[in-house]
Amino acid sequence: MPSLNPAFLLRTPRLRTMIKSTVSELNTPMAKARTRRVLAATARPMKLEIGGLLQRDGWVVTNVNAVTRNYLDCTTRWPIEDAAASYIYSDNVIEHLPLAAGRAMMAEAYRVLQPGGVIRLVTPDIRKHVELYLAGVSSIHSDVAKDYRDMGLVVEHPIDLVRIPIGSFGHHEGYVYDFDVLEQELKRAGFNSIVECGLGESEHDALRGLDFRVAEGGAQIVVEATR
């Protein structure tokens, strides 16, 4: 029997899903236990990242992916006491969550932030994408369109600039935002002083320079809100 190429196997969607599920099943209990230890050992107030992929000095970085070191489901009650955090950061997570789950995440963030603490959310800006669509055919030559093509996505018509942020990356299973919607939802959770920021920019030193998606420019919206 001929040997099977591992690279070929990893390109097989069904097998890749099975491998991911198995890895997640093995890793998640250990990652949850590690998270509890890390959270208990971290000085207060802490800086917490939700949905992070890389470790950051001074931050507790969590995720729910199959290989995460620190597992934290942001849609359920977090294993953190009230007023334990000074900053919370989440980049391109909330659009993967249905509205009710996103509200649960915001409510937990409000609970664990200390008074005066700040949450920073980065997510695709649907208003910007609609404006690009309404601009007509010139929008398919925009920097946003180029960034999507660089990701291997098809941008042939202006409508693609509305289709992609809603229909791609699994966002169709979540909920999408512009500033007005984020502002309303953050106020609903109890936040105030809700402001829009530039990518990589903030009035708070701890939140400056965190964003990975600076090349995407207007395709992303960045909002900070105070507890």
URRAHU-V170930 format. One record per backbone hydrogen bond with DSSP energy under -1.0 kcal/mol. CO is the residue of the C=O (numbers start at 0). NH is the residue of the N-H. E is the energy in kcal/mol with one decimal. If there is no record, write none. Layout:
CO:NH:E  CO:NH:E
This chain:
4:8:-2.1  5:9:-2.3  8:11:-1.5  11:15:-3.0  12:16:-2.5  13:17:-1.9  14:18:-2.7  15:19:-2.6  16:20:-2.4  17:21:-2.2  18:22:-2.7  19:23:-2.6  20:24:-2.4  21:25:-1.8  22:26:-2.9  23:27:-2.8  26:30:-2.8  27:31:-2.7  28:32:-2.0  29:33:-2.5  30:34:-2.2  31:35:-2.1  32:36:-1.9  33:37:-2.9  34:38:-3.0  35:39:-2.1  36:40:-1.8  37:41:-1.1  45:85:-2.8  45:86:-1.2  46:59:-2.8  47:88:-2.3  48:61:-2.3  55:58:-1.9  59:48:-3.0  61:51:-1.8  62:71:-1.8  64:67:-1.3  69:62:-2.1  72:75:-1.4  77:79:-2.2  83:45:-2.5  84:113:-2.9  85:117:-2.0  86:47:-2.5  87:119:-2.7  88:49:-2.8  89:121:-2.2  92:95:-2.3  93:96:-1.5  97:101:-2.7  98:102:-2.4  99:103:-1.9  100:104:-2.2  101:105:-2.3  102:106:-2.4  103:107:-2.2  104:108:-2.4  105:109:-2.3  106:110:-2.1  107:111:-2.4  108:112:-1.5  110:82:-2.2  111:83:-1.0  111:84:-3.0  113:116:-3.0  116:226:-3.2  117:87:-2.1  118:224:-2.2  119:89:-2.3  120:222:-2.6  121:91:-3.1  122:220:-3.2  124:128:-1.7  125:129:-2.4  126:130:-2.5  127:131:-2.1  128:132:-2.2  129:133:-2.6  130:134:-1.3  132:135:-1.4  135:138:-2.1  136:139:-1.4  137:140:-1.7  138:141:-1.6  141:145:-2.2  142:146:-2.5  143:147:-2.1  144:148:-2.3  145:149:-2.5  147:152:-2.3  148:151:-2.1  156:159:-1.9  157:160:-1.8  158:161:-1.7  158:162:-2.6  159:163:-2.5  162:166:-3.8  163:167:-2.3  167:170:-2.1  169:172:-1.6  170:173:-1.7  176:125:-2.6  177:181:-2.3  178:182:-3.0  179:183:-2.2  180:184:-2.5  181:185:-2.7  182:186:-2.3  183:187:-2.1  184:188:-1.4  185:190:-2.4  186:189:-1.1  191:225:-2.9  194:223:-2.7  197:200:-2.2  199:208:-1.4  203:206:-1.4  204:207:-1.1  212:215:-1.9  213:216:-1.1  215:218:-2.3  216:219:-1.7  218:124:-2.4  220:122:-2.0  221:196:-2.5  222:120:-2.9  223:194:-2.7  224:118:-2.5  225:191:-2.7
